[in-house]
């Protein structure tokens, strides 16, 4: 009877240790190598529905920024987005779709986890963008954990 309890407890301990090791290996594997994701981080054209779905399915967050070509202040906001997407802290976690359009309407939004849409119209600083990104992202970079502390 005691031997059966010993074997069962040993089996449970081994299972727990192996699950810890497995989780550690998955966590350390870089995001780019885990998936077959092949889109660049900054895309200067309109994405297809399949490409948008691919970004969200891969766990990344999509920033859609479509603005009138005649809007010069919009290029400043685009530069902020490009800096954010290419920053070492967020690189690989977010994709920017940025298009200067001929129409006079603009789209300024973030598509995060589960396809939730967040309005970026009132975002004016990188800090505001970072905070909203950390709320919206399914797969969060380490910097987001520091914001929560």
C-alpha positions in Angstrom: 0.0 0.0 0.0 2.8 2.4 0.9 4.7 1.5 -2.2 1.7 2.4 -4.4 1.4 5.8 -2.7 5.1 6.4 -3.2 5.0 5.5 -6.9 1.9 7.7 -7.4 3.5 10.7 -5.7 6.7 10.2 -7.6 4.7 10.2 -10.9 3.0 13.4 -9.9 6.2 15.1 -9.0 7.9 14.1 -12.3 4.8 15.3 -14.3 4.9 18.7 -12.5 8.7 19.1 -13.2 8.3 18.1 -16.8 5.5 20.6 -17.3 7.6 23.4 -15.8 10.5 22.5 -18.1 8.2 22.4 -21.1 6.6 25.8 -20.3 10.1 27.3 -19.8 11.2 26.0 -23.2 8.0 27.4 -24.9 8.4 30.8 -23.1 12.1 31.2 -24.2 11.4 30.4 -27.9 11.3 33.7 -29.7 8.0 34.7 -31.2 9.3 34.9 -34.8 10.5 31.3 -34.7 7.3 29.9 -33.2 5.0 30.7 -36.1 5.3 30.8 -39.9 4.5 34.5 -39.8 6.1 36.2 -42.8 4.6 39.8 -43.0 7.0 42.7 -42.3 6.5 44.8 -39.2 5.6 47.9 -41.2 3.4 47.4 -44.2 2.8 50.4 -46.6 -0.3 49.0 -48.3 -3.8 47.9 -47.5 -3.8 44.4 -46.0 -6.2 41.7 -47.2 -8.7 40.2 -44.8 -6.6 37.0 -44.8 -3.5 39.0 -43.9 -5.3 40.8 -41.1 -6.6 37.5 -39.7 -3.1 36.0 -39.9 -1.7 38.9 -37.8 -4.3 38.5 -35.1 -4.2 34.7 -35.2 -0.4 34.8 -34.7 -1.0 36.6 -31.4 0.3 39.9 -32.7 -1.5 43.2 -32.4 -2.3 45.1 -35.6 -2.2 48.9 -35.9 -4.2 50.2 -38.9 -3.4 53.7 -39.8 -4.9 54.9 -43.1 -4.8 58.6 -43.5 -5.3 61.3 -46.2 -2.1 61.9 -48.3 -2.7 65.6 -47.9 -2.5 65.4 -44.1 1.0 66.5 -43.1 0.5 66.1 -39.3 -0.6 62.5 -40.0 3.0 61.7 -41.1 4.2 62.7 -37.6 1.8 60.2 -36.0 2.9 57.6 -38.6 6.5 58.2 -37.5 5.5 57.6 -33.9 3.9 54.3 -34.9 6.9 53.2 -36.9 9.2 54.0 -34.0 6.9 52.0 -31.7 6.7 49.0 -34.0 10.5 48.9 -34.5 11.5 49.6 -30.9 13.4 46.7 -29.3 10.8 46.3 -26.5 7.8 45.8 -28.9 9.5 44.4 -32.1 7.8 41.3 -33.2 4.7 41.8 -31.1 2.9 44.4 -33.3 2.4 45.0 -37.0 1.7 48.4 -38.6 -0.5 48.8 -41.7 0.2 52.4 -42.8 -1.3 53.8 -46.0 -1.5 57.4 -47.3 -4.9 57.3 -49.1 -6.5 59.5 -51.7 -9.8 59.5 -49.9 -10.3 62.1 -47.2 -11.2 59.7 -44.4 -8.9 58.1 -41.9 -8.7 54.9 -39.9 -6.7 54.9 -36.7 -7.2 51.8 -34.7 -5.6 48.9 -33.0 -6.8 45.3 -33.3 -5.8 43.3 -30.3 -6.7 40.0 -28.7 -9.8 38.2 -29.8 -10.2 40.8 -32.6 -11.1 43.6 -30.2 -10.8 47.1 -31.8 -9.3 50.0 -29.9 -9.6 53.6 -31.2 -6.2 55.4 -31.5 -7.6 58.7 -32.6 -6.8 60.5 -29.3 -3.4 58.8 -28.8 -0.8 61.6 -29.1 2.3 60.2 -27.2 4.3 57.0 -27.3 3.5 56.4 -23.6 -0.2 56.4 -24.3 0.3 54.0 -27.1 2.4 51.7 -25.0 -0.2 51.6 -22.3 -3.0 50.8 -24.7 -0.9 48.2 -26.5 -0.2 46.4 -23.2 -4.0 46.3 -22.5 -4.8 45.1 -26.0 -2.1 42.6 -26.7 -2.7 38.9 -26.4 1.0 38.1 -26.3 2.7 40.7 -24.3 6.4 41.6 -24.3 8.3 41.7 -21.0 8.0 45.5 -20.8 4.2 45.2 -20.3 4.8 43.2 -17.2 6.8 46.0 -15.8 4.0 48.5 -16.5 1.7 46.3 -14.4 3.9 46.4 -11.3 
